[in-house]
């Protein structure tokens, strides 16, 4: 454990006015960037990495971590107000947050999101500080078979939770896997489903896919709907302060979802995109009113929000302790550690404890600041829903196109985003889950690589997925998740009319 | 034949979408046959899963449609979408390309402003003062975020480059 002598100087560094100003400024920038549809930590962190070159390691890591947290916070605002998650980490928030906004409870939903994120973030940071050695040790036991089964379980849970037809959820997930496999195969280097296109050889990048599937398809639906504004009342009702109090009435949900987020965050490859849906689904399963999920209920906002913020800290656990990034953003974060001459792992926890404790104090302070900034700024963000759609739709388009283009300055990325937008629009129209598609798209590389590795390690036997203790348990849970809901539905007594 | 297909809603967009996806997955399955073992196993497994699930979905659709037809219940899923609404969506797709063209031609700031004005007006917003004001504010916001804070590489504008020699 960390010695007290390192905490006091760490607090001294964080509370220096320059660093406090930086935390405040970066929080504001992160909230704003996160609010932009399709732009999240994975876009923001690489762009801010060069800025940290000239900084001390502690403040540099704080900058990156605060940006990571605040963009995740900001992504939830656009999920609630525009039904367009800033990142996949907030996609599940749309399911109940947006219906709440449409009912004129946008302020309440934002308050719930802020407080749940705060508590989730706090539990995540506590986990990072106190549980990191234990959880990281467990994650180390994961072999390819476990990673594969975890990816399959994630997809099954998400497809099963898809609105409307579960079968259509699986079809969407299946095509998510296939679209993700476009490009050069990572095992053989062979080009798959590219039809001779050089662009497709590199695979379809995630950012255009997210922007297209969520931002552009939403624009098409908005335009087609013929509505004047997103909020039917034209004015948002519901006070943020009421929303801030709400999570305390659902403490069980907050704690359960935060722990799910923390746990999933520690597993390399499984990020907040999986965490927010898993927490949402777990909550729906545990709820006495599962049929109300998706109609705009507080638990539907609390679960994904608490989990995705806890996941941010969780993803840093294997990154800091083992040098295994928990996801794409954590990989960038690890780059930030290494450019300062620090090596993640044992050395970081022994020789550079001062840097770690500075980071931890910075995260705690940032969590408080984000709650304050979010609460103050959110009413202004809420005004977005009363902007005429004729102005809002082109604005989302402009932000989406620019955000897609800045990643690699490739014209074809914009075309890919437009194609994804059309596909997403048609999927929504015909009842195929865009979320199942996206989650499968994200999980596919991990699943495929782990599948081949596991089979190779087991000398070609597919039984490895069912016979190993952890993957066998995941296998069982997957089977149960597949067969239990229809059986329970059959035996459930019909509700009285 | 056509009457039979119509009777069981086999010409409905929902059924045809499933059929299209089934044919696409069969096509991709055949296409992947030439790939090396390691490159084809996983996608082909997924494609088989898609084919099975799509078939199940088609069967379930036909059963539902049959039940609804015999009970006389009307399903809104079978309603056609108005071509005017579809046209609006096509126009929006065209607008995205137009924005990108504007950005390449006029650069980030002027391109964004012109695009917001053009799209707002053509989509039916007629309060010119509000449109100009909102376009200026949004353009300033976009410029500050992407150019000033994030220092992103974005087109300077072909027209300005040519004018500058």
Interface residues (C-beta under 8 A of the other chain):
Chain A: X29 X32 X33 X36 X44 X47 X165 X167 X168 X170 X171 X174 X175 X177 X178 X181 X185 X187 X188 X190 X192 X193 X216 X219 X220 X223 X224 X226 X387 X388 X390 X391 X393 X394 X395 X397 X398 X399 X401 X402 X405 X406 X409 X411 X414 X418 X421 X422 X425 X426 X429 X430 X431 X447 X448 X451 X452
Chain B: X13 X14 X17 X18 X21 X25 X28 X31 X32 X35 X36 X38 X39 X40 X41 X42 X43 X46 X47 X49 X50 X53 X54 X56 X57 X60 X81 X85 X86 X88 X89 X91 X92 X93 X95 X96 X97 X99 X100 X103 X108 X112 X115 X116 X119 X120 X123 X124 X125 X131 X134 X138 X142 X145 X146 X149 X150 X151 X152 X153 X154
